Amino acid sequence: MNKAHSRAEREASSLTPEEMKAIGEIELGPSRHERFLNHHYKKLIVLTLVVMLVAVVAIVYGTYRTKQEKDAASELIAAVRVFPSSDSVSEGFDLATLERITKDYADTQAAGSAKLLRGIQLLAGGQEKEGKEALRDIVNTAPDPSFRLRAQVYLASYTMHAGQNEEATEQWQAVSRSGQSPYLALSLLSLGDLENEAGKQDIARSYYERLMQDCPASPLVFTARQRLLLLGVDAPQSVEPEKKENSTPDADNLPQWEPMQLPGAATN
């Protein structure tokens, strides 16, 4: 016993004061991660509940959005008046249904299509002012660039056929500035036709040549080549046929018929 005690004393005497202090500070107890859980278990429970709540809200919102898109698409098909059973489409669109889609399903993809179809239907129905305002609103506010482009194309085509060349030129230029699109070739051809009609043949030529350069695969390239050949050529004018002299003899100058007398024939 004395030997063991003396041995411990010798080992203790060989330690420095700093080492003795460190040994004295050693504490026995739970590990570090256990102490962390003991101090923050309430926060962890709250965080878990928040994550679960966010997940549930995301699932519910996703389901709601899917249903909204589906219902809006069904309403849009009804507004177009398509009947799959008979493969027939009636003329025009149901304006009341289109307006309801834009109000009740404003955040859906179908709402953009409904606004575009509503503007087209208003123009087709003779309500030019309302139709133009509807399409211009799409051009100025629609978040989807494809809807803006289609509204510009329809506005440009309508005004061009209506003889409103100034507005048609403005809209076609906006379409041509949008870059590569399915309507680029049509916009360049239309701009060339408008400039040619205004007597600006050099500008018209530049539009036709740009069409052939920027849209070589477009079927309108052949039309542009024909336009280039016809630049500076006067349009044919109708000419009345020359009046021919009447070669039919007058009735007074026609020989009169006289009966032929045969020899030996009885005379009346």
Contacts in CASP RR format, 6 or more apart in sequence:
PFRMAT RR
TARGET T0000
AUTHOR 0000-0000-0000
METHOD contacts of the structure
MODEL  1
MNKAHSRAEREASSLTPEEMKAIGEIELGPSRHERFLNHHYKKLIVLTLV
VMLVAVVAIVYGTYRTKQEKDAASELIAAVRVFPSSDSVSEGFDLATLER
ITKDYADTQAAGSAKLLRGIQLLAGGQEKEGKEALRDIVNTAPDPSFRLR
AQVYLASYTMHAGQNEEATEQWQAVSRSGQSPYLALSLLSLGDLENEAGK
QDIARSYYERLMQDCPASPLVFTARQRLLLLGVDAPQSVEPEKKENSTPD
ADNLPQWEPMQLPGAATN
12 20 0 8 1.000
15 23 0 8 1.000
30 38 0 8 1.000
37 44 0 8 1.000
68 105 0 8 1.000
68 107 0 8 1.000
68 108 0 8 1.000
69 108 0 8 1.000
69 109 0 8 1.000
69 110 0 8 1.000
71 105 0 8 1.000
72 101 0 8 1.000
72 104 0 8 1.000
72 105 0 8 1.000
72 108 0 8 1.000
72 109 0 8 1.000
72 110 0 8 1.000
72 111 0 8 1.000
72 114 0 8 1.000
73 108 0 8 1.000
73 109 0 8 1.000
73 110 0 8 1.000
75 97 0 8 1.000
75 100 0 8 1.000
75 101 0 8 1.000
75 105 0 8 1.000
75 110 0 8 1.000
75 114 0 8 1.000
76 97 0 8 1.000
76 98 0 8 1.000
76 101 0 8 1.000
76 110 0 8 1.000
76 113 0 8 1.000
76 114 0 8 1.000
76 117 0 8 1.000
78 94 0 8 1.000
78 97 0 8 1.000
79 93 0 8 1.000
79 94 0 8 1.000
79 97 0 8 1.000
79 98 0 8 1.000
79 101 0 8 1.000
79 114 0 8 1.000
79 117 0 8 1.000
80 89 0 8 1.000
80 93 0 8 1.000
80 94 0 8 1.000
80 117 0 8 1.000
81 89 0 8 1.000
81 90 0 8 1.000
81 92 0 8 1.000
81 93 0 8 1.000
81 94 0 8 1.000
82 89 0 8 1.000
83 89 0 8 1.000
92 121 0 8 1.000
92 124 0 8 1.000
93 117 0 8 1.000
93 118 0 8 1.000
93 120 0 8 1.000
93 121 0 8 1.000
95 118 0 8 1.000
95 121 0 8 1.000
95 122 0 8 1.000
98 114 0 8 1.000
98 115 0 8 1.000
98 117 0 8 1.000
98 118 0 8 1.000
98 121 0 8 1.000
99 114 0 8 1.000
99 118 0 8 1.000
101 108 0 8 1.000
101 110 0 8 1.000
101 111 0 8 1.000
101 114 0 8 1.000
102 111 0 8 1.000
102 112 0 8 1.000
102 114 0 8 1.000
102 115 0 8 1.000
102 118 0 8 1.000
105 111 0 8 1.000
105 114 0 8 1.000
109 144 0 8 1.000
112 138 0 8 1.000
112 142 0 8 1.000
112 144 0 8 1.000
112 147 0 8 1.000
113 147 0 8 1.000
115 134 0 8 1.000
115 137 0 8 1.000
115 138 0 8 1.000
115 142 0 8 1.000
115 147 0 8 1.000
116 135 0 8 1.000
116 138 0 8 1.000
116 147 0 8 1.000
116 150 0 8 1.000
116 151 0 8 1.000
116 154 0 8 1.000
118 131 0 8 1.000
118 134 0 8 1.000
119 130 0 8 1.000
119 131 0 8 1.000
119 134 0 8 1.000
119 135 0 8 1.000
120 131 0 8 1.000
120 135 0 8 1.000
120 154 0 8 1.000
122 128 0 8 1.000
122 130 0 8 1.000
122 131 0 8 1.000
122 134 0 8 1.000
123 131 0 8 1.000
123 132 0 8 1.000
123 135 0 8 1.000
123 154 0 8 1.000
123 158 0 8 1.000
132 155 0 8 1.000
135 151 0 8 1.000
135 152 0 8 1.000
135 154 0 8 1.000
135 155 0 8 1.000
136 151 0 8 1.000
136 155 0 8 1.000
138 147 0 8 1.000
138 148 0 8 1.000
138 151 0 8 1.000
139 148 0 8 1.000
139 151 0 8 1.000
139 152 0 8 1.000
139 155 0 8 1.000
139 174 0 8 1.000
142 148 0 8 1.000
142 151 0 8 1.000
145 178 0 8 1.000
149 175 0 8 1.000
149 178 0 8 1.000
149 181 0 8 1.000
149 183 0 8 1.000
152 171 0 8 1.000
152 174 0 8 1.000
152 175 0 8 1.000
152 178 0 8 1.000
153 171 0 8 1.000
153 175 0 8 1.000
153 183 0 8 1.000
153 186 0 8 1.000
153 187 0 8 1.000
155 167 0 8 1.000
155 171 0 8 1.000
156 168 0 8 1.000
156 171 0 8 1.000
156 172 0 8 1.000
156 174 0 8 1.000
156 175 0 8 1.000
156 187 0 8 1.000
156 190 0 8 1.000
157 168 0 8 1.000
157 190 0 8 1.000
159 165 0 8 1.000
159 167 0 8 1.000
159 168 0 8 1.000
159 171 0 8 1.000
160 168 0 8 1.000
160 172 0 8 1.000
160 190 0 8 1.000
160 194 0 8 1.000
165 194 0 8 1.000
165 197 0 8 1.000
165 198 0 8 1.000
168 190 0 8 1.000
168 194 0 8 1.000
169 191 0 8 1.000
169 194 0 8 1.000
172 187 0 8 1.000
172 190 0 8 1.000
172 191 0 8 1.000
172 194 0 8 1.000
173 187 0 8 1.000
173 191 0 8 1.000
175 181 0 8 1.000
175 183 0 8 1.000
175 184 0 8 1.000
175 186 0 8 1.000
175 187 0 8 1.000
176 184 0 8 1.000
176 187 0 8 1.000
176 188 0 8 1.000
176 191 0 8 1.000
178 184 0 8 1.000
180 214 0 8 1.000
184 214 0 8 1.000
184 215 0 8 1.000
185 211 0 8 1.000
185 214 0 8 1.000
185 215 0 8 1.000
185 218 0 8 1.000
185 220 0 8 1.000
185 221 0 8 1.000
186 220 0 8 1.000
188 207 0 8 1.000
188 208 0 8 1.000
188 210 0 8 1.000
188 211 0 8 1.000
188 214 0 8 1.000
188 215 0 8 1.000
188 224 0 8 1.000
189 207 0 8 1.000
189 208 0 8 1.000
189 211 0 8 1.000
189 220 0 8 1.000
189 223 0 8 1.000
189 224 0 8 1.000
189 227 0 8 1.000
191 204 0 8 1.000
191 207 0 8 1.000
192 203 0 8 1.000
192 204 0 8 1.000
192 207 0 8 1.000
192 208 0 8 1.000
192 227 0 8 1.000
193 204 0 8 1.000
193 227 0 8 1.000
195 201 0 8 1.000
195 203 0 8 1.000
195 204 0 8 1.000
195 207 0 8 1.000
196 204 0 8 1.000
196 227 0 8 1.000
196 231 0 8 1.000
201 231 0 8 1.000
201 232 0 8 1.000
204 227 0 8 1.000
204 231 0 8 1.000
205 228 0 8 1.000
205 231 0 8 1.000
208 224 0 8 1.000
208 225 0 8 1.000
208 227 0 8 1.000
208 228 0 8 1.000
209 224 0 8 1.000
209 228 0 8 1.000
211 218 0 8 1.000
211 220 0 8 1.000
211 221 0 8 1.000
211 224 0 8 1.000
212 221 0 8 1.000
212 224 0 8 1.000
212 225 0 8 1.000
215 221 0 8 1.000
261 267 0 8 1.000
END
